[in-house]
Amino acid sequence: MPIDVSAALAAEPRRAEIGWHHKDVQLYHLGLGAGIPATGPDELRYTLESRLQVLPSFATVAGAGTAAFGGMGAPGIDVDLAAVLHGGQTVRVHRPIPVTGRAVQTSKVAAVYDKGKAAVIVLRTEASDDGGPLWTNDAQIFVRGEGGFGGERGPSDRLTVPERVPDRTVERPIREDQALLYRLSGDWNPLHADPAFAKLAGFDRPILHGLCTYGMALKAVTDTLLDGDVSRITAYRTRFAGVVFPGETLRVRMWAEEGRVQVTVTAAERDDAPVLADTLVEHS
């Protein structure tokens, strides 16, 4: 069987030293659509080095974007990459991410779940610097055709959408060139840039990176309900429910509760087709 669960879970974590500079943070934020208006004080905290703060979702691209799939080459994991989908992402930050830093990042398979017709591999990356732990990333990788091996089904992270009207709803336009800019942070998959490649994958045109939408939604919540203060965010998770195309508009609905914000993200021009689901921002 392509997935040897015991071998995957027992494998030693992969270790890498990573570093980033304020330019990496600024490029990441610009890839999320930050900087409009260019001189707006609320945007300068994402774009100007003298005022810069770091969105926690930057952890998914720090070190050239290895967080999501850094463990796919682990012992026991031998799957057809054409059957692989990025199903979900969780980032937990242990303290604010510094604007410039170096860290040691370890990657391992934290769990393998049996969903029947598919397997879900949880790839965990943890980063620490001289001051201690910085963040923990869990990428949920959905592998079609690899279930049915008798393993645990795993926990359910599904959230029931509140029946009440959202506390806030905002729309965020996606620029035509946004995928081209976002990919400079480390995800070079031609699916997001090359029309011919996108057609081979079954899309009319290149699609936006799921992790770009993920970061855009977190920025929207931060700016709308958290006074623009990224240091208040402690954890952020989502399930990737559908694709979105450059040039479209994200509709972000938010329900505020004590210490958390539940979120849905849809494509406004396509009858609110789901993009992100089961999305939760935890905060202080």
C-alpha positions in Angstrom: 0.0 0.0 0.0 1.4 3.4 -0.9 0.9 4.8 2.7 2.7 2.8 5.4 1.1 4.5 8.4 3.4 3.0 11.0 6.5 4.0 9.1 5.2 7.5 8.4 4.4 8.2 12.1 7.7 6.7 13.4 9.9 8.7 11.0 12.3 11.2 12.5 11.2 14.8 11.9 12.9 16.6 9.0 14.9 19.6 10.2 15.7 22.8 8.4 16.9 26.3 9.2 14.8 29.0 7.8 15.1 32.8 7.7 13.1 35.8 6.6 13.5 39.5 6.3 11.0 42.4 6.3 11.0 42.3 2.5 9.6 38.7 2.7 6.8 39.9 5.0 6.0 42.9 2.8 5.9 40.8 -0.3 3.6 38.3 1.4 1.2 41.0 2.5 1.2 42.6 -1.0 0.4 39.2 -2.4 -2.7 39.2 -0.2 -3.9 42.5 -1.6 -2.5 44.8 1.1 -1.5 48.3 0.3 -4.8 49.7 -1.1 -5.0 52.6 -0.5 -1.2 52.8 -0.7 -0.9 55.6 1.9 -3.7 54.4 4.2 -2.5 54.2 7.8 -4.3 50.9 8.3 -2.4 49.4 5.3 1.0 50.8 6.2 1.2 48.4 9.1 1.4 45.7 6.4 3.6 47.4 3.9 6.0 49.9 5.5 9.0 48.5 7.3 9.0 51.2 10.1 5.4 50.2 11.1 5.4 46.5 10.0 3.5 43.7 11.8 3.3 40.1 10.6 0.1 38.3 9.9 0.2 34.8 11.6 -0.6 33.2 8.2 2.9 34.2 7.1 4.0 31.1 8.9 2.7 29.1 5.8 5.3 30.8 3.5 8.2 31.5 5.9 11.2 29.6 4.5 9.9 29.8 0.9 6.6 28.2 1.5 7.6 24.7 2.7 5.0 24.4 5.5 2.1 22.9 3.6 3.9 20.0 1.9 7.2 19.8 3.7 6.6 16.2 4.9 5.3 14.6 1.8 8.6 12.9 1.2 8.6 11.2 4.6 9.2 7.5 4.9 6.0 5.6 4.4 4.4 8.2 2.1 4.5 7.2 -1.5 1.4 8.6 -3.2 0.5 9.9 -6.7 0.7 13.7 -6.4 -2.1 13.9 -8.9 -4.4 12.5 -6.3 -3.3 15.0 -3.6 -5.4 17.9 -2.5 -4.7 20.5 0.2 -7.8 19.9 2.3 -7.2 22.3 5.2 -4.8 24.4 7.1 -4.3 25.3 10.8 -1.8 27.8 12.1 -1.2 28.3 15.8 1.2 31.0 16.9 2.8 30.9 20.3 3.8 34.6 20.2 3.9 37.3 17.6 6.1 36.5 14.6 9.1 38.9 14.4 9.5 41.0 11.3 13.0 39.6 10.7 14.1 36.3 12.1 15.7 32.9 11.9 14.3 29.7 13.1 14.7 25.9 13.1 11.7 24.3 11.5 10.8 20.6 11.9 8.4 18.7 9.7 6.7 15.3 10.4 3.6 13.3 9.7 1.5 13.9 12.8 -1.5 11.7 11.8 -3.0 9.6 9.0 -6.7 9.2 9.0 -8.9 6.8 7.0 -11.8 8.5 5.4 -13.0 5.5 3.4 -12.4 6.5 -0.2 -9.5 8.7 0.8 -6.7 9.2 3.4 -6.0 12.4 5.2 -2.3 13.0 6.1 -1.7 15.7 8.7 1.7 17.3 8.1 2.9 19.2 11.1 5.7 21.8 11.0 6.9 23.5 14.1 9.3 26.5 14.2 11.4 27.8 17.1 14.0 30.4 17.5 16.3 31.4 20.4 13.3 32.7 22.3 11.4 29.4 22.1 8.4 28.1 20.0 7.1 30.4 17.3 4.4 28.6 15.5 2.8 25.2 14.7 1.4 24.5 11.2 -0.9 21.6 10.4 -1.7 21.0 6.8 -4.4 18.5 6.1 -3.5 16.7 2.9 -6.4 14.7 1.2 -5.2 11.8 -0.9 -7.9 10.3 -3.1 -8.1 6.5 -3.4 -5.9 5.8 -0.4 -8.5 5.1 2.3 -10.1 1.9 3.4 -7.0 0.6 5.3 -8.9 0.3 8.6 -7.4 3.3 10.3 -9.0 5.8 12.6 -11.4 8.2 10.9 -10.1 11.2 12.8 -11.8 14.1 14.5 -14.5 16.2 12.8 -13.7 19.8 12.5 -17.0 20.8 10.9 -18.6 23.9 12.2 -22.3 24.7 12.0 -22.9 28.1 10.5 -24.8 30.3 12.9 -28.4 30.9 12.0 -28.2 34.6 12.9 -27.2 37.3 10.5 -23.4 37.7 10.3 -22.0 40.4 12.6 -19.9 41.8 9.7 -19.7 41.1 6.0 -17.0 42.5 3.8 -15.9 42.0 0.2 -12.4 41.8 -0.9 -11.6 42.1 -4.7 -8.8 39.8 -6.1 -6.6 41.7 -8.5 -6.0 40.1 -11.9 -2.3 39.8 -11.1 -2.6 38.7 -7.5 -1.7 35.0 -8.1 1.4 36.1 -10.0 2.5 38.3 -7.1 1.6 35.7 -4.4 3.5 32.9 -6.0 6.8 34.9 -5.5 6.5 34.0 -1.8 7.3 30.4 -2.7 4.5 28.5 -4.3 5.6 28.1 -7.9 2.9 25.7 -9.0 2.1 26.7 -12.7 -1.6 26.0 -12.0 -1.7 29.6 -10.6 0.0 31.2 -13.6 0.1 29.2 -16.8 -3.3 29.0 -18.7 -2.2 25.9 -20.6 -1.3 24.1 -17.4 -4.6 25.2 -15.8 -6.6 23.8 -18.7 -4.8 20.4 -18.3 -6.0 20.5 -14.7 -9.5 21.1 -15.8 -9.8 24.9 -15.2 -10.7 27.5 -17.7 -7.9 29.7 -16.4 -5.3 29.8 -13.6 -6.8 29.7 -10.1 -5.7 31.6 -7.0 -3.7 29.8 -4.4 -5.8 28.5 -1.5 -3.3 29.8 1.0 -3.6 33.2 -0.6 -7.4 33.2 0.1 -6.6 31.9 3.6 -4.4 34.9 4.2 -6.8 37.4 2.7 -9.6 36.1 5.0 -7.4 36.5 8.1 -6.5 40.0 7.1 -10.1 40.9 6.6 -11.0 39.6 10.1 -8.1 41.3 11.7 -8.9 44.7 10.1 -12.6 44.4 10.7 -13.0 42.9 14.2 -9.6 42.9 15.8 -8.6 46.6 15.4 -5.9 45.6 13.0 -3.8 44.1 15.8 -2.3 40.8 14.6 -0.8 40.1 18.0 -4.3 39.2 19.3 -4.5 36.2 17.0 -3.6 32.9 18.6 -4.9 30.3 16.0 -6.5 30.2 12.6 -7.9 27.2 10.8 -9.9 26.5 7.6 -11.1 23.9 5.2 -10.6 24.6 1.5 -14.1 24.2 0.0 -13.7 25.5 -3.6 -11.6 27.5 -6.0 -11.5 31.2 -6.7 -10.1 33.0 -9.7 -8.1 36.2 -10.0 -10.5 39.1 -10.8 -13.3 37.7 -8.6 -14.5 39.1 -5.3 -14.3 37.3 -2.0 -17.3 37.7 0.3 -16.2 37.2 3.9 -18.9 36.7 6.5 -18.0 36.9 10.2 -19.8 35.8 13.4 -18.1 37.2 16.5 -18.1 35.2 19.7 -16.1 35.4 22.9 -12.5 34.8 22.0 -13.2 33.6 18.5 -14.6 34.6 15.1 -16.3 32.1 12.8 -15.9 32.8 9.1 -17.2 31.7 5.7 -15.7 32.8 2.5 -17.5 32.6 -0.9 -17.1 33.8 -4.5 -19.5 36.7 -4.8 -19.8 36.6 -8.6 -20.6 32.9 -8.7 -23.7 32.9 -6.5 -21.6 32.7 -3.3 -19.9 29.4 -4.3 -18.0 28.2 -1.2 -14.3 28.9 -1.1 -13.3 28.5 2.6 -15.5 26.7 5.1 -15.2 25.6 8.8 -13.0 28.6 9.3 -12.2 29.9 12.8 -10.0 32.6 14.1 -9.1 32.4 17.8 -8.0 35.5 19.6 -7.3 37.2 22.9 
